[in-house]
Amino acid sequence: MPALCPTGRSITAAINCFIDSVATGRPVLIKLATGRYDFYPDSAYLATYYLSNTYNVNPRQLGILVKNKRHILIDGQGSAFIFHGYMQPTTSDNSENITLQNICIDWDKPFLPKPEW
């Protein structure tokens, strides 16, 4: 698979369209070019999920949705996934053998203040 590249703009729609286009069944490697990928809620998938140990706000804004897929490896090669606003970073729904590796997930602004020691 060709590499997806950081653009400096929201990658949310592009990465989800790319994942949606992947055929199910045979193992697939999605290799991302190293860099910063920004995810914004304006182009996020919306879906209702009830998760334990979280606040119940539905529909949820999903950054990356892998639905009805099998055998996908997403390799960020050391990339940073930066989420903006209240988003659920990754969701795997009715999928199996889905791996994300070499990715650092963070938010542009923390939801809680960081203590100063």
The 8 nearest C-alpha neighbors of each residue, nearest first, counted from 0:
[[1, 29, 2, 28, 30, 27, 3, 21],
 [2, 0, 3, 30, 29, 31, 28, 32],
 [1, 3, 31, 30, 32, 4, 0, 29],
 [2, 4, 31, 32, 1, 30, 5, 14],
 [3, 5, 32, 31, 6, 2, 33, 34],
 [6, 4, 36, 34, 35, 7, 3, 32],
 [5, 7, 8, 4, 10, 36, 9, 35],
 [6, 8, 5, 9, 37, 36, 35, 10],
 [9, 7, 6, 10, 37, 5, 36, 38],
 [8, 10, 37, 38, 11, 39, 7, 36],
 [9, 11, 13, 38, 12, 37, 14, 8],
 [12, 10, 38, 9, 13, 14, 62, 42],
 [13, 11, 15, 42, 14, 10, 16, 43],
 [14, 12, 16, 10, 15, 11, 17, 9],
 [13, 15, 17, 16, 11, 12, 10, 18],
 [14, 16, 18, 12, 17, 13, 19, 63],
 [17, 15, 19, 13, 18, 14, 12, 20],
 [16, 18, 14, 20, 15, 19, 13, 21],
 [17, 19, 15, 21, 20, 16, 14, 65],
 [20, 18, 16, 17, 21, 15, 65, 66],
 [21, 19, 17, 18, 16, 22, 15, 23],
 [22, 20, 18, 19, 23, 17, 27, 68],
 [23, 21, 20, 24, 25, 68, 19, 27],
 [24, 22, 68, 69, 25, 21, 70, 67],
 [23, 25, 69, 26, 22, 70, 68, 27],
 [24, 26, 23, 27, 70, 22, 69, 71],
 [27, 25, 70, 71, 24, 28, 69, 72],
 [26, 28, 71, 72, 70, 25, 29, 0],
 [29, 27, 72, 30, 71, 73, 0, 26],
 [30, 28, 73, 0, 72, 74, 31, 27],
 [29, 31, 74, 2, 73, 28, 75, 32],
 [32, 30, 2, 3, 75, 74, 33, 4],
 [31, 33, 4, 2, 3, 34, 30, 76],
 [34, 32, 78, 76, 77, 31, 75, 35],
 [35, 33, 78, 5, 79, 32, 36, 77],
 [34, 36, 79, 78, 5, 80, 37, 81],
 [37, 35, 80, 5, 81, 79, 10, 34],
 [38, 36, 81, 9, 10, 82, 80, 8],
 [37, 39, 82, 11, 9, 10, 81, 83],
 [38, 40, 83, 41, 9, 82, 42, 11],
 [39, 41, 43, 42, 60, 86, 38, 84],
 [42, 40, 39, 43, 11, 60, 9, 44],
 [41, 43, 40, 12, 11, 39, 44, 9],
 [44, 42, 40, 61, 62, 60, 41, 11],
 [43, 45, 61, 60, 46, 42, 62, 64],
 [46, 44, 60, 59, 58, 61, 43, 47],
 [47, 45, 58, 59, 48, 44, 60, 57],
 [46, 48, 58, 57, 59, 49, 45, 56],
 [49, 47, 50, 46, 59, 57, 58, 55],
 [50, 48, 47, 51, 55, 57, 53, 56],
 [51, 49, 53, 48, 52, 55, 54, 47],
 [50, 52, 53, 49, 54, 55, 48, 56],
 [51, 53, 50, 54, 55, 49, 56, 48],
 [54, 52, 51, 50, 55, 49, 56, 87],
 [53, 55, 56, 52, 50, 51, 49, 57],
 [56, 54, 57, 53, 49, 50, 48, 51],
 [55, 57, 54, 58, 59, 47, 49, 53],
 [58, 56, 59, 47, 55, 48, 46, 49],
 [57, 59, 47, 46, 45, 56, 60, 48],
 [58, 60, 57, 46, 45, 47, 61, 56],
 [59, 61, 45, 86, 43, 44, 87, 40],
 [60, 62, 87, 44, 43, 63, 86, 59],
 [61, 63, 88, 43, 89, 11, 87, 38],
 [64, 62, 89, 61, 15, 88, 90, 65],
 [65, 63, 90, 66, 89, 91, 61, 15],
 [64, 66, 91, 90, 92, 68, 63, 67],
 [65, 67, 92, 68, 94, 93, 91, 64],
 [66, 68, 94, 93, 92, 65, 69, 23],
 [69, 67, 94, 23, 66, 65, 95, 70],
 [68, 70, 95, 94, 23, 96, 24, 71],
 [69, 71, 26, 96, 97, 27, 95, 25],
 [72, 70, 27, 97, 69, 26, 28, 98],
 [71, 73, 98, 28, 97, 99, 29, 74],
 [74, 72, 29, 99, 30, 28, 98, 100],
 [75, 73, 30, 100, 76, 101, 99, 31],
 [74, 76, 78, 31, 101, 102, 77, 100],
 [75, 77, 101, 33, 74, 78, 31, 32],
 [78, 76, 101, 75, 102, 33, 79, 103],
 [79, 77, 34, 33, 75, 102, 76, 35],
 [78, 80, 103, 35, 102, 104, 81, 36],
 [81, 79, 104, 36, 103, 37, 35, 105],
 [82, 80, 37, 105, 106, 107, 36, 38],
 [83, 81, 106, 38, 37, 107, 39, 105],
 [82, 84, 39, 107, 106, 38, 81, 85],
 [85, 83, 86, 82, 40, 39, 106, 108],
 [86, 84, 83, 87, 60, 40, 82, 59],
 [87, 85, 60, 61, 88, 84, 62, 40],
 [86, 88, 61, 89, 62, 60, 59, 85],
 [89, 87, 62, 86, 61, 63, 90, 82],
 [90, 88, 63, 87, 62, 64, 61, 91],
 [91, 89, 64, 65, 63, 92, 61, 88],
 [90, 92, 65, 94, 66, 64, 93, 89],
 [93, 91, 66, 94, 65, 90, 67, 64],
 [94, 92, 67, 66, 91, 95, 68, 65],
 [95, 93, 68, 67, 92, 69, 66, 91],
 [96, 94, 69, 97, 70, 68, 93, 91],
 [95, 97, 70, 69, 98, 71, 94, 72],
 [98, 96, 71, 95, 70, 72, 69, 99],
 [99, 97, 72, 73, 71, 100, 96, 70],
 [98, 100, 73, 72, 74, 97, 102, 101],
 [101, 99, 74, 102, 75, 98, 73, 76],
 [100, 102, 77, 75, 76, 74, 78, 103],
 [103, 101, 75, 78, 77, 100, 79, 104],
 [102, 104, 79, 80, 78, 105, 101, 77],
 [105, 103, 80, 79, 81, 102, 106, 82],
 [104, 106, 81, 82, 80, 103, 107, 79],
 [107, 105, 82, 81, 108, 83, 109, 104],
 [106, 108, 83, 81, 82, 109, 105, 84],
 [109, 107, 106, 110, 83, 84, 105, 82],
 [110, 108, 111, 106, 112, 107, 113, 105],
 [111, 109, 108, 112, 106, 85, 84, 113],
 [112, 110, 109, 113, 108, 114, 106, 107],
 [113, 111, 114, 109, 110, 115, 108, 116],
 [112, 114, 111, 115, 109, 110, 116, 108],
 [115, 113, 112, 116, 111, 109, 110, 108],
 [114, 116, 113, 112, 111, 109, 110, 108],
 [115, 114, 113, 112, 111, 109, 110, 108]]
